Amino acid sequence: MGYFLSAGPTKAEVQRELLVQCVTTLQEASLTVVASVCDMGATNQQTYRLLGAEDGSYRVGGQDVAALFDVPHLFKCLRNALLRYDVTVDGHVVSWNHLMALYHWDRCRKLQAAPKLKMLHFRPTPFKKMSVKLATQVMSRSVAAA
């Protein structure tokens, strides 16, 4: 649709106005907007709240628009949460300690079940915490199967 440049952070209220304006302009051109996608930054989350997207969608011009967060950021967010907290899913605890134990166990084997895992996956530098590749490798099917 376009780029909106700013000299600093853009407030959620301004983002909401711009998003509504963009969706409205597209609707006036006979296009149907089905979703908007952003990262999980605090301002973007606030923008979705201001749009009333608590249930995962908001309305513009009488049409529902899905409010989505991009998958790469969701993977990083999940990995970062697991670095700090244990999570319970269906009564089972998911812990970063389980992944660390797998890594240490797997390193001692000749035929490794999760050969892509390195210590960097478990003790990422602040810059490497932004790496989608590292986050998705930890959450991969091969690691889950191991």
N, CA, C and O atoms as a GROMACS GRO file, in nm:
protein
  584
    1MET      N    1   0.083  -0.119   0.000
    1MET     CA    2   0.000   0.000   0.000
    1MET      C    3   0.087   0.124   0.000
    1MET      O    4   0.066   0.215  -0.080
    2GLY      N    5   0.184   0.129   0.089
    2GLY     CA    6   0.268   0.248   0.093
    2GLY      C    7   0.361   0.246   0.212
    2GLY      O    8   0.355   0.157   0.297
    3TYR      N    9   0.446   0.344   0.216
    3TYR     CA   10   0.540   0.362   0.327
    3TYR      C   11   0.506   0.492   0.397
    3TYR      O   12   0.474   0.592   0.332
    4PHE      N   13   0.514   0.491   0.527
    4PHE     CA   14   0.490   0.610   0.606
    4PHE      C   15   0.613   0.631   0.693
    4PHE      O   16   0.633   0.560   0.793
    5LEU      N   17   0.695   0.725   0.656
    5LEU     CA   18   0.820   0.749   0.726
    5LEU      C   19   0.799   0.848   0.840
    5LEU      O   20   0.719   0.940   0.830
    6SER      N   21   0.874   0.826   0.948
    6SER     CA   22   0.864   0.918   1.062
    6SER      C   23   1.004   0.945   1.115
    6SER      O   24   1.097   0.869   1.090
    7ALA      N   25   1.016   1.053   1.189
    7ALA     CA   26   1.145   1.091   1.246
    7ALA      C   27   1.172   1.018   1.377
    7ALA      O   28   1.281   1.029   1.433
    8GLY      N   29   1.075   0.945   1.426
    8GLY     CA   30   1.088   0.873   1.552
    8GLY      C   31   0.976   0.772   1.564
    8GLY      O   32   0.909   0.742   1.465
    9PRO      N   33   0.955   0.720   1.684
    9PRO     CA   34   0.847   0.623   1.704
    9PRO      C   35   0.711   0.683   1.669
    9PRO      O   36   0.685   0.801   1.695
   10THR      N   37   0.626   0.602   1.609
   10THR     CA   38   0.490   0.645   1.575
   10THR      C   39   0.395   0.594   1.681
   10THR      O   40   0.398   0.477   1.718
   11LYS      N   41   0.310   0.682   1.731
   11LYS     CA   42   0.215   0.644   1.836
   11LYS      C   43   0.108   0.551   1.778
   11LYS      O   44   0.076   0.556   1.660
   12ALA      N   45   0.055   0.467   1.865
   12ALA     CA   46  -0.046   0.370   1.824
   12ALA      C   47  -0.169   0.439   1.765
   12ALA      O   48  -0.230   0.388   1.671
   13GLU      N   49  -0.205   0.554   1.819
   13GLU     CA   50  -0.321   0.626   1.769
   13GLU      C   51  -0.300   0.668   1.623
   13GLU      O   52  -0.393   0.661   1.542
   14VAL      N   53  -0.178   0.711   1.591
   14VAL     CA   54  -0.147   0.751   1.454
   14VAL      C   55  -0.146   0.629   1.363
   14VAL      O   56  -0.198   0.634   1.251
   15GLN      N   57  -0.088   0.519   1.409
   15GLN     CA   58  -0.088   0.396   1.330
   15GLN      C   59  -0.230   0.349   1.302
   15GLN      O   60  -0.260   0.306   1.191
   16ARG      N   61  -0.317   0.358   1.402
   16ARG     CA   62  -0.457   0.319   1.383
   16ARG      C   63  -0.520   0.402   1.273
   16ARG      O   64  -0.587   0.348   1.185
   17GLU      N   65  -0.501   0.534   1.278
   17GLU     CA   66  -0.558   0.622   1.176
   17GLU      C   67  -0.506   0.588   1.037
   17GLU      O   68  -0.583   0.582   0.941
   18LEU      N   69  -0.375   0.564   1.026
   18LEU     CA   70  -0.316   0.531   0.897
   18LEU      C   71  -0.367   0.397   0.844
   18LEU      O   72  -0.395   0.383   0.725
   19LEU      N   73  -0.380   0.299   0.933
   19LEU     CA   74  -0.428   0.168   0.892
   19LEU      C   75  -0.572   0.175   0.844
   19LEU      O   76  -0.606   0.117   0.741
   20VAL      N   77  -0.656   0.245   0.918
   20VAL     CA   78  -0.796   0.261   0.877
   20VAL      C   79  -0.803   0.334   0.743
   20VAL      O   80  -0.882   0.297   0.656
   21GLN      N   81  -0.722   0.438   0.727
   21GLN     CA   82  -0.720   0.513   0.601
   21GLN      C   83  -0.678   0.423   0.484
   21GLN      O   84  -0.738   0.429   0.377
   22CYS      N   85  -0.576   0.341   0.504
   22CYS     CA   86  -0.530   0.250   0.398
   22CYS      C   87  -0.637   0.148   0.361
   22CYS      O   88  -0.666   0.127   0.244
   23VAL      N   89  -0.696   0.085   0.462
   23VAL     CA   90  -0.799  -0.016   0.437
   23VAL      C   91  -0.918   0.048   0.367
   23VAL      O   92  -0.972  -0.009   0.272
   24THR      N   93  -0.959   0.166   0.412
   24THR     CA   94  -1.071   0.236   0.350
   24THR      C   95  -1.041   0.269   0.204
   24THR      O   96  -1.127   0.251   0.118
   25THR      N   97  -0.921   0.317   0.177
   25THR     CA   98  -0.882   0.350   0.039
   25THR      C   99  -0.888   0.226  -0.050
   25THR      O  100  -0.936   0.234  -0.163
   26LEU      N  101  -0.841   0.114   0.000
   26LEU     CA  102  -0.846  -0.010  -0.077
   26LEU      C  103  -0.990  -0.056  -0.099
   26LEU      O  104  -1.025  -0.104  -0.207
   27GLN      N  105  -1.074  -0.043   0.003
   27GLN     CA  106  -1.215  -0.080  -0.011
   27GLN      C  107  -1.284   0.008  -0.114
   27GLN      O  108  -1.367  -0.040  -0.192
   28GLU      N  109  -1.252   0.136  -0.115
   28GLU     CA  110  -1.310   0.227  -0.213
   28GLU      C  111  -1.267   0.193  -0.355
   28GLU      O  112  -1.334   0.230  -0.451
   29ALA      N  113  -1.154   0.123  -0.368
   29ALA     CA  114  -1.106   0.078  -0.499
   29ALA      C  115  -1.162  -0.062  -0.531
   29ALA      O  116  -1.111  -0.130  -0.620
   30SER      N  117  -1.265  -0.104  -0.458
   30SER     CA  118  -1.332  -0.233  -0.476
   30SER      C  119  -1.244  -0.353  -0.442
   30SER      O  120  -1.264  -0.463  -0.495
   31LEU      N  121  -1.148  -0.333  -0.354
   31LEU     CA  122  -1.065  -0.443  -0.306
   31LEU      C  123  -1.112  -0.485  -0.168
   31LEU      O  124  -1.164  -0.403  -0.092
   32THR      N  125  -1.093  -0.610  -0.135
   32THR     CA  126  -1.129  -0.662  -0.004
   32THR      C  127  -1.002  -0.689   0.074
   32THR      O  128  -0.919  -0.770   0.033
   33VAL      N  129  -0.987  -0.623   0.185
   33VAL     CA  130  -0.872  -0.644   0.273
   33VAL      C  131  -0.912  -0.753   0.372
   33VAL      O  132  -1.009  -0.737   0.447
   34VAL      N  133  -0.839  -0.863   0.372
   34VAL     CA  134  -0.875  -0.974   0.461
   34VAL      C  135  -0.790  -0.977   0.587
   34VAL      O  136  -0.832  -1.035   0.687
   35ALA      N  137  -0.670  -0.916   0.584
   35ALA     CA  138  -0.583  -0.922   0.701
   35ALA      C  139  -0.481  -0.810   0.699
   35ALA      O  140  -0.445  -0.757   0.593
   36SER      N  141  -0.435  -0.775   0.817
   36SER     CA  142  -0.317  -0.689   0.832
   36SER      C  143  -0.218  -0.767   0.917
   36SER      O  144  -0.257  -0.842   1.007
   37VAL      N  145  -0.090  -0.748   0.888
   37VAL     CA  146   0.015  -0.824   0.956
   37VAL      C  147   0.121  -0.728   1.009
   37VAL      O  148   0.160  -0.634   0.940
   38CYS      N  149   0.165  -0.752   1.132
   38CYS     CA  150   0.272  -0.671   1.190
   38CYS      C  151   0.352  -0.756   1.286
   38CYS      O  152   0.315  -0.870   1.316
   39ASP      N  153   0.464  -0.700   1.334
   39ASP     CA  154   0.539  -0.772   1.436
   39ASP      C  155   0.472  -0.747   1.571
   39ASP      O  156   0.373  -0.675   1.579
   40MET      N  157   0.526  -0.805   1.675
   40MET     CA  158   0.462  -0.799   1.806
   40MET      C  159   0.512  -0.685   1.893
   40MET      O  160   0.507  -0.694   2.016
   41GLY      N  161   0.561  -0.579   1.832
   41GLY     CA  162   0.604  -0.463   1.908
   41GLY      C  163   0.490  -0.407   1.991
   41GLY      O  164   0.373  -0.420   1.954
   42ALA      N  165   0.523  -0.346   2.102
   42ALA     CA  166   0.421  -0.294   2.195
   42ALA      C  167   0.328  -0.195   2.126
   42ALA      O  168   0.208  -0.196   2.151
   43THR      N  169   0.382  -0.110   2.040
   43THR     CA  170   0.298  -0.011   1.971
   43THR      C  171   0.201  -0.080   1.877
   43THR      O  172   0.086  -0.040   1.867
   44ASN      N  173   0.246  -0.183   1.807
   44ASN     CA  174   0.158  -0.256   1.716
   44ASN      C  175   0.048  -0.329   1.793
   44ASN      O  176  -0.067  -0.332   1.748
   45GLN      N  177   0.082  -0.386   1.907
   45GLN     CA  178  -0.020  -0.452   1.989
   45GLN      C  179  -0.123  -0.350   2.037
   45GLN      O  180  -0.243  -0.377   2.039
   46GLN      N  181  -0.075  -0.232   2.076
   46GLN     CA  182  -0.166  -0.125   2.120
   46GLN      C  183  -0.254  -0.079   2.003
   46GLN      O  184  -0.372  -0.050   2.023
   47THR      N  185  -0.198  -0.072   1.883
   47THR     CA  186  -0.276  -0.034   1.765
   47THR      C  187  -0.391  -0.132   1.745
   47THR      O  188  -0.504  -0.090   1.723
   48TYR      N  189  -0.363  -0.261   1.752
   48TYR     CA  190  -0.469  -0.361   1.737
   48TYR      C  191  -0.574  -0.348   1.848
   48TYR      O  192  -0.693  -0.364   1.822
   49ARG      N  193  -0.530  -0.318   1.971
   49ARG     CA  194  -0.628  -0.298   2.080
   49ARG      C  195  -0.716  -0.178   2.050
   49ARG      O  196  -0.838  -0.183   2.070
   50LEU      N  197  -0.656  -0.068   2.002
   50LEU     CA  198  -0.734   0.051   1.968
   50LEU      C  199  -0.835   0.023   1.857
   50LEU      O  200  -0.941   0.086   1.851
   51LEU      N  201  -0.801  -0.070   1.769
   51LEU     CA  202  -0.892  -0.108   1.661
   51LEU      C  203  -1.000  -0.205   1.709
   51LEU      O  204  -1.091  -0.239   1.634
   52GLY      N  205  -0.990  -0.249   1.834
   52GLY     CA  206  -1.089  -0.342   1.890
   52GLY      C  207  -1.065  -0.486   1.847
   52GLY      O  208  -1.160  -0.563   1.835
   53ALA      N  209  -0.940  -0.523   1.824
   53ALA     CA  210  -0.908  -0.656   1.771
   53ALA      C  211  -0.879  -0.758   1.880
   53ALA      O  212  -0.799  -0.849   1.858
   54GLU      N  213  -0.940  -0.745   1.996
   54GLU     CA  214  -0.914  -0.840   2.104
   54GLU      C  215  -0.949  -0.983   2.065
   54GLU      O  216  -0.888  -1.077   2.114
   55ASP      N  217  -1.047  -0.999   1.976
   55ASP     CA  218  -1.087  -1.134   1.932
   55ASP      C  219  -1.013  -1.179   1.807
   55ASP      O  220  -1.044  -1.284   1.751
   56GLY      N  221  -0.914  -1.101   1.762
   56GLY     CA  222  -0.835  -1.139   1.645
   56GLY      C  223  -0.875  -1.071   1.516
   56GLY      O  224  -0.815  -1.097   1.412
   57SER      N  225  -0.975  -0.984   1.522
   57SER     CA  226  -1.013  -0.909   1.402
   57SER      C  227  -1.072  -0.774   1.442
   57SER      O  228  -1.109  -0.752   1.557
   58TYR      N  229  -1.078  -0.686   1.344
   58TYR     CA  230  -1.140  -0.555   1.364
   58TYR      C  231  -1.220  -0.522   1.238
   58TYR      O  232  -1.204  -0.587   1.135
   59ARG      N  233  -1.306  -0.422   1.248
   59ARG     CA  234  -1.393  -0.388   1.136
   59ARG      C  235  -1.357  -0.251   1.081
   59ARG      O  236  -1.331  -0.155   1.154
   60VAL      N  237  -1.355  -0.244   0.948
   60VAL     CA  238  -1.338  -0.118   0.876
   60VAL      C  239  -1.438  -0.118   0.762
   60VAL      O  240  -1.440  -0.211   0.681
   61GLY      N  241  -1.521  -0.016   0.755
   61GLY     CA  242  -1.618  -0.008   0.646
   61GLY      C  243  -1.713  -0.126   0.642
   61GLY      O  244  -1.756  -0.167   0.534
   62GLY      N  245  -1.746  -0.181   0.758
   62GLY     CA  246  -1.839  -0.293   0.763
   62GLY      C  247  -1.777  -0.428   0.730
   62GLY      O  248  -1.848  -0.529   0.726
   63GLN      N  249  -1.647  -0.433   0.706
   63GLN     CA  250  -1.579  -0.559   0.674
   63GLN      C  251  -1.484  -0.599   0.786
   63GLN      O  252  -1.416  -0.514   0.845
   64ASP      N  253  -1.480  -0.729   0.815
   64ASP     CA  254  -1.385  -0.780   0.913
   64ASP      C  255  -1.246  -0.790   0.851
   64ASP      O  256  -1.230  -0.834   0.737
   65VAL      N  257  -1.146  -0.749   0.928
   65VAL     CA  258  -1.006  -0.760   0.888
   65VAL      C  259  -0.935  -0.839   0.998
   65VAL      O  260  -0.938  -0.800   1.115
   66ALA      N  261  -0.870  -0.948   0.960
   66ALA     CA  262  -0.796  -1.029   1.058
   66ALA      C  263  -0.672  -0.953   1.103
   66ALA      O  264  -0.598  -0.899   1.020
   67ALA      N  265  -0.649  -0.948   1.232
   67ALA     CA  266  -0.531  -0.882   1.290
   67ALA      C  267  -0.428  -0.990   1.322
   67ALA      O  268  -0.442  -1.063   1.420
   68LEU      N  269  -0.324  -0.999   1.239
   68LEU     CA  270  -0.226  -1.106   1.252
   68LEU      C  271  -0.089  -1.054   1.294
   68LEU      O  272  -0.053  -0.940   1.265
   69PHE      N  273  -0.016  -1.140   1.362
   69PHE     CA  274   0.125  -1.113   1.392
   69PHE      C  275   0.208  -1.206   1.305
   69PHE      O  276   0.170  -1.321   1.284
   70ASP      N  277   0.320  -1.157   1.254
   70ASP     CA  278   0.398  -1.238   1.161
   70ASP      C  279   0.463  -1.357   1.232
   70ASP      O  280   0.508  -1.347   1.346
   71VAL      N  281   0.466  -1.468   1.161
   71VAL     CA  282   0.511  -1.595   1.216
   71VAL      C  283   0.656  -1.591   1.265
   71VAL      O  284   0.684  -1.645   1.372
   72PRO      N  285   0.750  -1.529   1.192
   72PRO     CA  286   0.887  -1.527   1.244
   72PRO      C  287   0.896  -1.465   1.384
   72PRO      O  288   0.970  -1.515   1.469
   73HIS      N  289   0.822  -1.358   1.407
   73HIS     CA  290   0.825  -1.296   1.540
   73HIS      C  291   0.758  -1.386   1.644
   73HIS      O  292   0.799  -1.386   1.760
   74LEU      N  293   0.656  -1.461   1.603
   74LEU     CA  294   0.592  -1.553   1.697
   74LEU      C  295   0.690  -1.663   1.741
   74LEU      O  296   0.693  -1.699   1.858
   75PHE      N  297   0.769  -1.715   1.646
   75PHE     CA  298   0.870  -1.815   1.682
   75PHE      C  299   0.972  -1.758   1.780
   75PHE      O  300   1.006  -1.821   1.880
   76LYS      N  301   1.020  -1.638   1.751
   76LYS     CA  302   1.118  -1.576   1.841
   76LYS      C  303   1.058  -1.549   1.978
   76LYS      O  304   1.123  -1.568   2.080
   77CYS      N  305   0.934  -1.504   1.979
   77CYS     CA  306   0.867  -1.475   2.106
   77CYS      C  307   0.850  -1.603   2.189
   77CYS      O  308   0.872  -1.602   2.310
   78LEU      N  309   0.811  -1.712   2.123
   78LEU     CA  310   0.796  -1.840   2.193
   78LEU      C  311   0.930  -1.887   2.248
   78LEU      O  312   0.939  -1.928   2.364
   79ARG      N  313   1.034  -1.881   2.166
   79ARG     CA  314   1.167  -1.923   2.211
   79ARG      C  315   1.213  -1.838   2.329
   79ARG      O  316   1.264  -1.890   2.427
   80ASN      N  317   1.194  -1.705   2.319
   80ASN     CA  318   1.236  -1.616   2.427
   80ASN      C  319   1.157  -1.640   2.554
   80ASN      O  320   1.211  -1.629   2.664
   81ALA      N  321   1.029  -1.674   2.541
   81ALA     CA  322   0.949  -1.707   2.659
   81ALA      C  323   1.001  -1.835   2.724
   81ALA      O  324   1.010  -1.844   2.847
   82LEU      N  325   1.035  -1.934   2.642
   82LEU     CA  326   1.087  -2.060   2.696
   82LEU      C  327   1.224  -2.042   2.762
   82LEU      O  328   1.259  -2.116   2.853
   83LEU      N  329   1.300  -1.945   2.716
   83LEU     CA  330   1.427  -1.915   2.781
   83LEU      C  331   1.406  -1.872   2.926
   83LEU      O  332   1.492  -1.894   3.011
   84ARG      N  333   1.292  -1.810   2.952
   84ARG     CA  334   1.267  -1.752   3.084
   84ARG      C  335   1.168  -1.830   3.170
   84ARG      O  336   1.177  -1.828   3.293
   85TYR      N  337   1.075  -1.900   3.106
   85TYR     CA  338   0.965  -1.963   3.182
   85TYR      C  339   0.940  -2.105   3.134
   85TYR      O  340   0.968  -2.139   3.019
   86ASP      N  341   0.888  -2.188   3.223
   86ASP     CA  342   0.833  -2.317   3.184
   86ASP      C  343   0.689  -2.293   3.140
   86ASP      O  344   0.622  -2.202   3.190
   87VAL      N  345   0.642  -2.373   3.046
   87VAL     CA  346   0.506  -2.359   2.993
   87VAL      C  347   0.436  -2.494   3.009
   87VAL      O  348   0.497  -2.598   2.987
   88THR      N  349   0.310  -2.491   3.047
   88THR     CA  350   0.232  -2.614   3.058
   88THR      C  351   0.134  -2.622   2.941
   88THR      O  352   0.055  -2.531   2.919
   89VAL      N  353   0.142  -2.733   2.867
   89VAL     CA  354   0.054  -2.756   2.752
   89VAL      C  355  -0.012  -2.892   2.771
   89VAL      O  356   0.056  -2.994   2.781
   90ASP      N  357  -0.145  -2.893   2.777
   90ASP     CA  358  -0.220  -3.017   2.796
   90ASP      C  359  -0.169  -3.097   2.915
   90ASP      O  360  -0.160  -3.220   2.909
   91GLY      N  361  -0.135  -3.028   3.022
   91GLY     CA  362  -0.089  -3.094   3.144
   91GLY      C  363   0.057  -3.136   3.144
   91GLY      O  364   0.104  -3.194   3.241
   92HIS      N  365   0.129  -3.107   3.036
   92HIS     CA  366   0.271  -3.143   3.026
   92HIS      C  367   0.355  -3.016   3.031
   92HIS      O  368   0.324  -2.917   2.966
   93VAL      N  369   0.461  -3.021   3.109
   93VAL     CA  370   0.550  -2.906   3.123
   93VAL      C  371   0.650  -2.906   3.008
   93VAL      O  372   0.716  -3.006   2.981
   94VAL      N  373   0.661  -2.792   2.942
   94VAL     CA  374   0.763  -2.770   2.839
   94VAL      C  375   0.865  -2.676   2.901
   94VAL      O  376   0.831  -2.565   2.944
   95SER      N  377   0.989  -2.720   2.905
   95SER     CA  378   1.093  -2.643   2.972
   95SER      C  379   1.216  -2.631   2.883
   95SER      O  380   1.250  -2.723   2.809
   96TRP      N  381   1.281  -2.517   2.892
   96TRP     CA  382   1.406  -2.497   2.821
   96TRP      C  383   1.509  -2.600   2.870
   96TRP      O  384   1.597  -2.641   2.794
   97ASN      N  385   1.497  -2.639   2.996
   97ASN     CA  386   1.587  -2.741   3.052
   97ASN      C  387   1.576  -2.874   2.977
   97ASN      O  388   1.675  -2.946   2.963
   98HIS      N  389   1.455  -2.907   2.929
   98HIS     CA  390   1.438  -3.030   2.851
   98HIS      C  391   1.519  -3.022   2.721
   98HIS      O  392   1.584  -3.119   2.682
   99LEU      N  393   1.514  -2.907   2.657
   99LEU     CA  394   1.589  -2.889   2.532
   99LEU      C  395   1.740  -2.892   2.557
   99LEU      O  396   1.815  -2.949   2.479
  100MET      N  397   1.782  -2.830   2.667
  100MET     CA  398   1.924  -2.833   2.703
  100MET      C  399   1.970  -2.977   2.730
  100MET      O  400   2.079  -3.017   2.688
  101ALA      N  401   1.888  -3.054   2.800
  101ALA     CA  402   1.922  -3.193   2.829
  101ALA      C  403   1.933  -3.274   2.700
  101ALA      O  404   2.023  -3.356   2.684
  102LEU      N  405   1.841  -3.250   2.607
  102LEU     CA  406   1.849  -3.315   2.476
  102LEU      C  407   1.980  -3.280   2.407
  102LEU      O  408   2.048  -3.368   2.353
  103TYR      N  409   2.014  -3.154   2.407
  103TYR     CA  410   2.137  -3.109   2.342
  103TYR      C  411   2.259  -3.181   2.400
  103TYR      O  412   2.342  -3.234   2.326
  104HIS      N  413   2.271  -3.182   2.532
  104HIS     CA  414   2.387  -3.245   2.597
  104HIS      C  415   2.389  -3.396   2.575
  104HIS      O  416   2.496  -3.454   2.554
  105TRP      N  417   2.274  -3.460   2.578
  105TRP     CA  418   2.265  -3.603   2.552
  105TRP      C  419   2.304  -3.634   2.407
  105TRP      O  420   2.377  -3.729   2.380
  106ASP      N  421   2.254  -3.552   2.315
  106ASP     CA  422   2.275  -3.575   2.172
  106ASP      C  423   2.421  -3.554   2.131
  106ASP      O  424   2.470  -3.621   2.040
  107ARG      N  425   2.490  -3.462   2.197
  107ARG     CA  426   2.631  -3.433   2.164
  107ARG      C  427   2.719  -3.556   2.184
  107ARG      O  428   2.821  -3.570   2.116
  108CYS      N  429   2.682  -3.644   2.276
  108CYS     CA  430   2.764  -3.762   2.309
  108CYS      C  431   2.741  -3.879   2.214
  108CYS      O  432   2.808  -3.982   2.225
  109ARG      N  433   2.648  -3.866   2.124
  109ARG     CA  434   2.612  -3.976   2.035
  109ARG      C  435   2.682  -3.964   1.900
  109ARG      O  436   2.705  -3.853   1.851
  110LYS      N  437   2.716  -4.077   1.841
  110LYS     CA  438   2.778  -4.074   1.708
  110LYS      C  439   2.676  -4.034   1.602
  110LYS      O  440   2.706  -3.956   1.512
  111LEU      N  441   2.554  -4.088   1.613
  111LEU     CA  442   2.446  -4.052   1.522
  111LEU      C  443   2.352  -3.960   1.599
  111LEU      O  444   2.275  -4.005   1.684
  112GLN      N  445   2.360  -3.831   1.569
  112GLN     CA  446   2.284  -3.732   1.646
  112GLN      C  447   2.142  -3.719   1.594
  112GLN      O  448   2.118  -3.721   1.473
  113ALA      N  449   2.050  -3.705   1.686
  113ALA     CA  450   1.909  -3.686   1.651
  113ALA      C  451   1.880  -3.541   1.612
  113ALA      O  452   1.789  -3.515   1.533
  114ALA      N  453   1.956  -3.448   1.668
  114ALA     CA  454   1.936  -3.304   1.640
  114ALA      C  455   2.071  -3.240   1.610
  114ALA      O  456   2.121  -3.160   1.689
  115PRO      N  457   2.131  -3.274   1.496
  115PRO     CA  458   2.268  -3.230   1.467
  115PRO      C  459   2.284  -3.080   1.445
  115PRO      O  460   2.395  -3.027   1.458
  116LYS      N  461   2.176  -3.010   1.412
  116LYS     CA  462   2.189  -2.866   1.387
  116LYS      C  463   2.200  -2.784   1.515
  116LYS      O  464   2.244  -2.669   1.512
  117LEU      N  465   2.160  -2.842   1.627
  117LEU     CA  466   2.162  -2.766   1.752
  117LEU      C  467   2.306  -2.741   1.798
  117LEU      O  468   2.388  -2.832   1.802
  118LYS      N  469   2.332  -2.617   1.833
  118LYS     CA  470   2.463  -2.574   1.885
  118LYS      C  471   2.438  -2.498   2.016
  118LYS      O  472   2.324  -2.461   2.046
  119MET      N  473   2.543  -2.476   2.092
  119MET     CA  474   2.529  -2.403   2.218
  119MET      C  475   2.470  -2.264   2.194
  119MET      O  476   2.400  -2.211   2.281
  120LEU      N  477   2.498  -2.205   2.078
  120LEU     CA  478   2.444  -2.073   2.046
  120LEU      C  479   2.291  -2.072   2.049
  120LEU      O  480   2.230  -1.969   2.079
  121HIS      N  481   2.227  -2.185   2.019
  121HIS     CA  482   2.082  -2.194   2.026
  121HIS      C  483   2.032  -2.176   2.170
  121HIS      O  484   1.921  -2.126   2.192
  122PHE      N  485   2.113  -2.216   2.265
  122PHE     CA  486   2.069  -2.218   2.405
  122PHE      C  487   2.118  -2.100   2.487
  122PHE      O  488   2.058  -2.066   2.589
  123ARG      N  489   2.224  -2.039   2.444
  123ARG     CA  490   2.276  -1.920   2.511
  123ARG      C  491   2.299  -1.812   2.406
  123ARG      O  492   2.413  -1.771   2.382
  124PRO      N  493   2.190  -1.766   2.343
  124PRO     CA  494   2.207  -1.668   2.235
  124PRO      C  495   2.251  -1.532   2.289
  124PRO      O  496   2.208  -1.489   2.397
  125THR      N  497   2.336  -1.466   2.214
  125THR     CA  498   2.373  -1.328   2.246
  125THR      C  499   2.250  -1.241   2.223
  125THR      O  500   2.156  -1.285   2.156
  126PRO      N  501   2.248  -1.120   2.277
  126PRO     CA  502   2.132  -1.033   2.251
  126PRO      C  503   2.102  -1.017   2.102
  126PRO      O  504   1.986  -1.014   2.062
  127PHE      N  505   2.206  -1.007   2.020
  127PHE     CA  506   2.185  -0.992   1.876
  127PHE      C  507   2.129  -1.121   1.816
  127PHE      O  508   2.040  -1.116   1.731
  128LYS      N  509   2.178  -1.236   1.860
  128LYS     CA  510   2.132  -1.365   1.806
  128LYS      C  511   1.990  -1.398   1.852
  128LYS      O  512   1.923  -1.482   1.791
  129LYS      N  513   1.942  -1.334   1.959
  129LYS     CA  514   1.803  -1.354   2.000
  129LYS      C  515   1.707  -1.305   1.893
  129LYS      O  516   1.590  -1.345   1.891
  130MET      N  517   1.756  -1.219   1.804
  130MET     CA  518   1.672  -1.168   1.695
  130MET      C  519   1.672  -1.262   1.574
  130MET      O  520   1.601  -1.236   1.478
  131SER      N  521   1.751  -1.367   1.578
  131SER     CA  522   1.764  -1.459   1.464
  131SER      C  523   1.644  -1.553   1.455
  131SER      O  524   1.622  -1.636   1.543
  132VAL      N  525   1.568  -1.539   1.348
  132VAL     CA  526   1.455  -1.629   1.324
  132VAL      C  527   1.506  -1.771   1.300
  132VAL      O  528   1.446  -1.868   1.345
  133LYS      N  529   1.617  -1.782   1.229
  133LYS     CA  530   1.673  -1.914   1.196
  133LYS      C  531   1.702  -1.994   1.323
  133LYS      O  532   1.666  -2.111   1.332
  134LEU      N  533   1.767  -1.932   1.421
  134LEU     CA  534   1.798  -2.003   1.545
  134LEU      C  535   1.670  -2.043   1.619
  134LEU      O  536   1.662  -2.153   1.674
  135ALA      N  537   1.572  -1.955   1.621
  135ALA     CA  538   1.447  -1.986   1.691
  135ALA      C  539   1.373  -2.101   1.624
  135ALA      O  540   1.324  -2.190   1.693
  136THR      N  541   1.366  -2.100   1.491
  136THR     CA  542   1.292  -2.206   1.422
  136THR      C  543   1.366  -2.339   1.428
  136THR      O  544   1.302  -2.444   1.430
  137GLN      N  545   1.498  -2.336   1.432
  137GLN     CA  546   1.573  -2.462   1.444
  137GLN      C  547   1.545  -2.529   1.578
  137GLN      O  548   1.532  -2.652   1.584
  138VAL      N  549   1.535  -2.452   1.684
  138VAL     CA  550   1.504  -2.509   1.816
  138VAL      C  551   1.363  -2.567   1.817
  138VAL      O  552   1.338  -2.668   1.883
  139MET      N  553   1.271  -2.504   1.744
  139MET     CA  554   1.131  -2.548   1.742
  139MET      C  555   1.102  -2.642   1.624
  139MET      O  556   0.986  -2.664   1.591
  140SER      N  557   1.204  -2.697   1.562
  140SER     CA  558   1.186  -2.776   1.440
  140SER      C  559   1.128  -2.915   1.467
  140SER      O  560   1.127  -2.963   1.581
  141ARG      N  561   1.082  -2.977   1.362
  141ARG     CA  562   1.028  -3.112   1.370
  141ARG      C  563   1.135  -3.212   1.415
  141ARG      O  564   1.107  -3.303   1.493
  142SER      N  565   1.257  -3.194   1.366
  142SER     CA  566   1.363  -3.289   1.403
  142SER      C  567   1.395  -3.281   1.553
  142SER      O  568   1.421  -3.384   1.615
  143VAL      N  569   1.392  -3.162   1.610
  143VAL     CA  570   1.415  -3.148   1.754
  143VAL      C  571   1.297  -3.208   1.831
  143VAL      O  572   1.317  -3.275   1.932
  144ALA      N  573   1.176  -3.184   1.784
  144ALA     CA  574   1.059  -3.242   1.851
  144ALA      C  575   1.063  -3.394   1.846
  144ALA      O  576   1.026  -3.461   1.943
  145ALA      N  577   1.107  -3.449   1.733
  145ALA     CA  578   1.114  -3.594   1.719
  145ALA      C  579   1.224  -3.654   1.806
  145ALA      O  580   1.212  -3.767   1.854
  146ALA      N  581   1.331  -3.577   1.826
  146ALA     CA  582   1.444  -3.627   1.907
  146ALA      C  583   1.400  -3.641   2.051
  146ALA      O  584   1.480  -3.681   2.136
   0.00000   0.00000   0.00000
